[in-house]
Amino acid sequence: MDATEKYLFEVHGYLLIKGALSPQEVAAANTAIDQHADQIGIRANDLAHESATLRGTQGRGDLGGMLTWEKPHCDPFRQMIAHEKFAPYLEELLGPGFRLEGLSIITMDEGAEGFWFHEGGEPLDRSRGFLYRNGRMFCGMTNIAVQLTDVGPEDGGFACLPGSHKANYPCPDEIRLYEAHQDRMVQIPAKAGDAVLFVETLMHGAIPWRAKHQRRSVILRYNHGVQGESWLGTYTPPDFYGELTSAQQAVITPPKYRGEDKGSRLYKPS
Ligand SMILES: O=C(O)CCC(=O)C(=O)O
């Protein structure tokens, strides 16, 4: 993460990583989704809440389970979880030893409803915080949204209020509902293969999808290595654990205290 990227991320709470995935990686992921399109669950228009401006003619689509898909269709997603392009960003923000909390795919067809703007720095959530201290950033849950189809400036999709990860006052409802001060929200145009890196405590949501083509975004959720947000009982590695590379295994290990910055990096810095 270079000095410009650190500056922009610290100020805005997000960053666009252009060309993160190659056209071949994007194509393989899209083929895998095409093969599992019958598993996309269309939501019951429950994300816009009571917003008049986020309402849609249909719900957004959710798809999961990609790491367990049959080969070769699981591979693009297994490669994404510990991708060499993403690891340096996650190690900067979460520290070495960062963990994957989960991943899912969002699809939106033309007319799909938006998503009420949620999170924001207030109220404070320990697992979703953002702190600058002693010369570096410390993040709670941090996400990478890999775009598998193009997002034009008028298309809708992911949007956020830059800087809201540092908010101290409660956000008025009309802003969360995208009914006032819409010009403060930023929708992020992107090409297939670009990725939006954002800290979960940034207030974010989605604008209804207006494009003719389907929106496809893979959301990978991470946290620092000490945090386990959804954890109960003993740890059983998933069945496919033995098929993973050591870097992929490292991001799905149980949380443990490693001492700040004492964990090893996934890849040697180039
Ligand atoms: O990209 C989107 O549609 C918004 C996703 C989102 O807000 C979330 O999953 O928490």
The ligand as an ORCA input file, in Angstrom:
! r2SCAN-3c Opt
* xyz 0 1
  O     -22.319     -3.672     -2.661
  C     -23.438     -3.606     -2.176
  O     -24.464     -3.834     -2.811
  C     -23.582     -3.230     -0.717
  C     -23.119     -4.351      0.125
  C     -23.275     -4.065      1.551
  O     -23.576     -2.993      1.974
  C     -23.068     -5.118      2.508
  O     -22.996     -6.283      2.105
  O     -22.955     -4.817      3.722
*
